[in-house]
């Protein structure tokens, strides 16, 4: 595998020096969706599917990118302090994000370039983190060009936090789950991740169940149309946080420092989930709230609210259901903590139930499910899964399913027939696989 990649590298870059190889795995999130950007916990695991790269440094600052998959055209840019994004969807943006992020955070003395050949068996647009795996792989390539070693010179968690911020370069307002599990995940274990500061706890996987991933086949390319849809939830959560903060200030008679929703639990107030839920109900009206009413609650002009909090989110006349988003955060926080305990106790039935509740909340409170994802999760439960939910950003992509080990074969056959065959009318191999973990990203 690595020999072939090295050989292909020499063909792609004749005359370049001997390359070094690195890998960055994908991930599947068991539970804790759309919580990371609020500083609330998540519970993902690495996948065996990964991005593999061969890299050789260049002194002239040029970054030359090649991909074994012809769908990704050759790309090139020059490393500088003023990198600007290429057109949305262009894959060099992920390399630019990594290079710009490292330049900003580590302020290295030089601005070297590199030649990089990438190959991948990780499906893209499936909610399995192919974009962050690419950012991490490119960061490892650039660290190599800078003669910096992962761990020795740059600790894994420091790089993960840095790259979570760096990936905003491509325009998505994601959190830090993906970069953290890709860099700090471990073989055979799941990771409970907390943020600000980043902490990773290794959690056992069930020994009586398999984690099975089913691709709904509806693509959710966050570099394209799904980006604005994805960003809507981080933006509305941020706005919900401002409303909660306004209510607290009113009640306490002084400003309370709450930068993100997670601060309600972890900040000076240390609220319980019940207290947070009660605050949300006091701070935000039920159902869709029009922009004018939100502005009034914040004591600001609607235009100011739109430019400060909504940015690219389209103005919806009927308003936004902010309370539903906050309800999801409180419920999902509780579910992640309980799921962690269930994994520690080997209670797969409890984990399955929490996964089902998480899917319902993603569908009803966040609006990130699709008819395909709903049908696929329903079919999975009928086929014997203990839990089934969409995984990742949503709006398409894959589901994650907890299936008793002795029922996997029947599960796969039933989902294949009922979802892929009868519902999608598709013939041939179904995109279903049993998830296997792998070590965190690093040298091959
Ligand atoms: P995926 O599924 O890889 O697009 C995105 C965000 C995560 C997280 C999840 C939803 C990025 C890079 N990733 O993941 O931070 O918010 O959605 O839980 O934006």
Boltz pocket constraint, residues with backbone or C-beta under 6 A from the ligand:
constraints:
  - pocket:
      binder: B
      contacts: [[A, 32], [A, 33], [A, 34], [A, 35], [A, 36], [A, 37], [A, 126], [A, 127], [A, 128], [A, 129], [A, 130], [A, 131], [A, 132], [A, 167], [A, 172], [A, 173], [A, 174], [A, 175], [A, 176], [A, 177], [A, 178], [A, 222], [A, 391], [A, 392], [A, 393], [A, 394]]
      max_distance: 6.0
